[in-house]
Amino acid sequence: MPHIPFTGTSYRDISYSIPWNLFLLTLGALLLATAINGIAIPHGFVTGGFSGLGILLYYLFPVITPGIWLFIFNIPIFALGYFTISRRFFWYSMYGAIMVSVLLEIVHITMPIHDAFLAALSFGCVAGVGLGICFRSLGSTGGTDIIAIWLNQKFGLRIGQIGFMANALVFAAAFATLDTDKVLYSLTAVFISAQVTDYILSLFNQRKLILIISSKPDEIVKQVNNHLRRGATILYGRGAYSHAPKKIIMTVVNTLQIKALEEIVFSVDAHAFVILENTLNVIGKGFSKRKIY
């Protein structure tokens, strides 16, 4: 992927500012380090990706800590981020990876959780939030995260799902060396983490795609424009039974505007037909901006 230079608009956007991205990466790394040192290791869990491989090797060879293993594994993988995504992504990810490694060395807060399932649930939530925060920056925490973002940018695959699939080899090795119950709890924790990661990434981007079939489309569109300040597109269709031509209104609103839209539609046409669809993300004016790593 070619490197896309900054524009003036990008510099004015807080999501592209250096302090904001460093803050997100630092906070996410802190949550990850807390989840690993405070929950995973005390319960004998294995996490995913390179951190999981580092923990597994730490269990086998405790001389080298997980933070050092993680830093070693990250060295070759950064070439992928440098040559296929962007230099900006490379440097942010380098910072994120270093922060995770450093915080793994200095943050040792053991969470007072005794039940293994509750520990797996807690780890998944804390680590998932940490990863989601990191992925909202223009970088990552290195390792398999770089592969996940590359596949997301190239093929549109969901980052949390990619991370879960990338853990197959780590858990295959864990089954061969660790207690089966602990490995299963670890799988549960990583699965929850992947779901929470995807939720955090889509938390502020969820919109509703609305299709409205009505005999008074022009009046509905006018009300939507005036009261909701939302645009709309007219699609031309035909009734399957009546064969009569119809105007179908397509618009996108946020979740807080759904009830207001319903009031507008059914106050104009009580016999209107409304279809609501969840969308993972909407990119464009008035909604999310396209993210360029």
C-alpha positions in Angstrom: 0.0 0.0 0.0 1.5 3.4 -1.0 2.3 5.9 1.7 -0.4 8.6 1.7 0.9 12.0 3.0 -0.8 14.1 5.5 -3.1 16.9 4.3 -3.8 20.2 6.1 -7.2 18.8 7.2 -5.6 15.7 8.7 -3.3 17.8 10.9 -6.3 19.7 12.3 -8.2 16.6 13.2 -7.5 15.4 16.7 -7.5 11.7 15.6 -4.4 12.5 13.6 -2.6 14.5 16.3 0.6 12.9 17.8 -0.3 13.5 21.5 -3.8 11.9 21.1 -2.3 8.8 19.4 0.4 8.4 21.9 -2.2 8.8 24.7 -4.4 6.0 23.2 -1.4 3.7 22.7 -0.1 4.3 26.3 -3.5 3.8 27.9 -4.2 0.7 25.8 -0.7 -0.7 26.6 -1.4 -0.1 30.4 -4.6 -2.0 30.3 -3.0 -4.9 28.4 -0.1 -5.1 30.8 -2.5 -5.0 33.7 -4.6 -7.8 32.2 -1.6 -10.0 31.5 0.4 -9.5 34.7 -2.7 -9.0 37.0 -5.0 -11.7 35.6 -3.5 -14.1 33.0 -0.2 -15.0 34.6 -1.5 -15.5 38.2 -4.1 -17.9 36.8 -1.7 -19.7 34.4 -3.6 -18.5 31.3 -2.1 -18.1 27.8 -3.1 -15.0 25.9 -3.1 -14.7 22.1 -0.5 -13.7 19.5 3.1 -12.9 20.4 2.3 -12.0 24.0 0.7 -15.5 24.4 3.8 -17.1 22.9 6.0 -15.0 25.2 3.9 -16.1 28.2 4.1 -19.8 27.1 7.9 -19.6 26.9 8.0 -17.8 30.2 6.2 -20.7 31.8 8.7 -23.1 30.3 11.8 -20.9 30.7 11.1 -18.3 33.5 14.6 -16.7 33.1 13.3 -14.4 30.4 10.2 -12.4 31.2 7.1 -12.1 28.8 7.9 -8.4 28.1 11.4 -9.3 26.8 10.0 -12.2 24.7 7.4 -9.9 23.2 10.0 -7.3 22.3 12.2 -10.0 20.6 9.3 -11.4 18.6 8.3 -7.9 17.4 11.6 -7.1 15.7 11.0 -9.0 12.4 7.3 -8.4 12.1 7.7 -4.6 12.0 9.1 -4.9 8.5 5.6 -5.8 7.3 4.1 -2.6 8.9 6.9 -0.5 7.5 6.7 -1.7 3.9 3.0 -2.5 3.5 1.1 0.0 5.6 3.0 3.3 6.3 6.0 4.7 8.0 3.7 6.6 10.4 2.0 3.4 11.4 5.4 1.8 11.8 6.6 4.5 14.3 3.3 4.5 16.2 3.4 0.7 16.4 7.0 0.7 17.5 6.0 3.1 20.4 3.0 0.9 21.3 5.1 -2.3 21.3 7.8 -0.7 23.4 5.2 0.6 25.9 3.6 -2.9 26.2 7.0 -4.5 26.8 8.1 -1.8 29.3 4.8 -1.9 31.2 4.9 -5.6 31.4 8.2 -5.2 33.2 7.0 -2.6 35.7 3.3 -3.1 36.2 2.6 -5.9 38.6 -0.9 -5.4 40.1 -2.5 -8.8 40.9 -6.3 -8.6 40.6 -8.1 -10.3 43.6 -10.0 -12.8 41.4 -10.1 -16.4 42.6 -12.6 -18.1 40.2 -11.0 -19.2 36.9 -14.0 -18.4 34.8 -14.4 -14.9 36.3 -10.7 -14.4 35.7 -11.1 -15.4 32.0 -14.1 -13.0 31.7 -12.2 -10.2 33.4 -9.1 -10.7 31.3 -11.2 -10.7 28.1 -12.9 -7.4 29.0 -9.8 -5.6 30.2 -7.5 -6.8 27.4 -10.3 -6.2 24.8 -10.8 -2.6 25.9 -7.0 -2.1 25.8 -6.6 -3.5 22.3 -9.7 -1.6 21.1 -8.2 1.7 22.4 -4.9 0.9 20.7 -6.6 0.2 17.4 -8.4 3.5 17.6 -5.0 5.1 17.2 -3.0 5.2 14.1 -0.7 2.4 15.3 -0.9 -0.9 17.2 0.9 -2.9 19.8 2.9 -4.8 17.2 3.0 -8.5 16.7 -0.1 -10.1 15.2 -1.8 -6.7 15.5 0.2 -5.5 12.5 -0.9 -8.5 10.5 -4.6 -7.9 11.6 -4.5 -4.3 10.5 -2.9 -5.1 7.2 -5.6 -7.7 6.4 -8.3 -5.3 7.6 -7.0 -2.5 5.3 -6.5 -4.9 2.4 -9.5 -7.2 2.6 -11.8 -5.5 5.2 -11.6 -8.4 7.6 -12.6 -7.6 11.2 -9.6 -7.0 13.5 -10.9 -9.0 16.5 -11.7 -12.0 14.4 -8.3 -12.0 12.7 -6.6 -11.9 16.1 -8.6 -14.8 17.3 -7.8 -16.9 14.2 -4.1 -16.0 14.5 -3.9 -17.6 17.9 -4.5 -21.2 16.7 -0.8 -22.1 16.6 -0.2 -20.6 20.1 -3.0 -22.6 21.6 -2.0 -25.8 19.8 1.3 -25.5 21.5 -0.4 -24.6 24.8 -2.5 -27.8 24.7 0.7 -29.8 24.3 2.4 -28.2 27.4 -0.2 -26.9 29.8 -3.2 -28.2 31.7 -6.2 -28.6 29.4 -8.6 -26.7 31.7 -6.3 -23.7 31.8 -6.0 -23.7 28.0 -9.7 -23.8 27.6 -10.1 -20.9 30.0 -7.5 -19.1 28.0 -9.4 -19.7 24.8 -12.5 -18.3 26.5 -10.6 -15.2 27.6 -9.2 -14.6 24.2 -12.6 -15.0 22.5 -14.1 -12.5 24.8 -11.2 -10.1 24.2 -11.8 -10.4 20.4 -15.5 -9.6 20.8 -14.8 -6.6 23.1 -12.1 -5.3 20.8 -14.6 -5.3 17.8 -17.2 -3.6 20.1 -14.9 -0.8 21.2 -13.9 -0.2 17.5 -17.5 0.1 16.4 -18.8 1.8 19.6 -18.9 5.3 18.1 -19.5 4.2 14.5 -22.7 2.3 14.7 -25.4 3.8 12.5 -28.8 2.6 11.1 -29.4 2.2 7.4 -33.1 3.1 6.8 -35.2 2.1 3.8 -38.6 3.8 3.6 -41.3 2.8 1.2 -44.1 5.3 1.2 -46.8 6.9 -1.0 -45.5 10.3 0.2 -41.7 10.1 -0.2 -41.1 13.7 -1.1 -42.7 15.0 2.0 -40.9 12.5 4.2 -37.5 13.5 2.7 -38.3 17.2 3.3 -39.1 16.5 7.0 -35.9 14.4 7.4 -33.8 17.2 5.9 -35.4 19.9 7.9 -35.8 18.3 11.3 -33.0 15.6 11.5 -30.5 17.5 9.3 -29.9 14.3 7.4 -29.6 13.7 3.7 -31.4 11.0 1.8 -31.2 9.2 -1.5 -34.2 8.3 -3.7 -34.1 4.8 -5.2 -36.5 3.9 -7.9 -38.3 0.6 -7.7 -41.6 -1.1 -8.6 -44.1 -3.0 -6.6 -43.9 -6.7 -7.1 -47.7 -7.2 -7.0 -49.1 -3.9 -8.3 -46.2 -3.2 -10.7 -46.6 0.5 -9.8 -43.5 2.6 -9.8 -42.3 3.6 -6.3 -39.7 6.0 -4.8 -37.7 4.3 -2.0 -36.0 6.6 0.5 -32.6 5.5 1.7 -31.0 7.4 4.6 -28.6 6.8 7.5 -29.1 8.0 11.1 -27.5 7.5 14.4 -29.3 5.4 17.1 -30.5 8.6 18.9 -32.4 9.7 15.8 -34.4 6.5 15.2 -37.5 7.4 17.2 -37.6 10.9 15.7 -37.4 9.4 12.3 -40.2 7.0 13.0 -42.4 9.9 14.2 -41.7 11.8 11.0 -42.4 8.9 8.7 -45.6 7.7 10.3 -47.0 11.1 11.0 -46.7 11.8 7.2 -47.8 8.3 6.0 -49.3 5.9 8.6 -49.1 3.1 6.0 -45.4 3.5 5.3 -43.0 0.5 5.3 -39.7 1.0 7.2 -36.7 -1.3 7.2 -33.9 -0.7 9.7 -30.4 -2.3 9.2 -27.4 -2.2 11.5 -24.2 -1.0 9.9 -20.7 -1.6 11.3 -19.4 1.8 10.1 -20.5 4.7 7.9 -17.8 6.7 6.2 -18.6 10.1 4.8 -19.7 13.7 5.5 -21.5 13.9 8.8 -20.3 10.5 10.0 -16.9 8.8 10.4 -13.9 10.0 8.5 -11.9 7.5 6.5 -9.0 6.3 8.6 -5.6 6.3 6.9 -2.8 4.6 8.8 
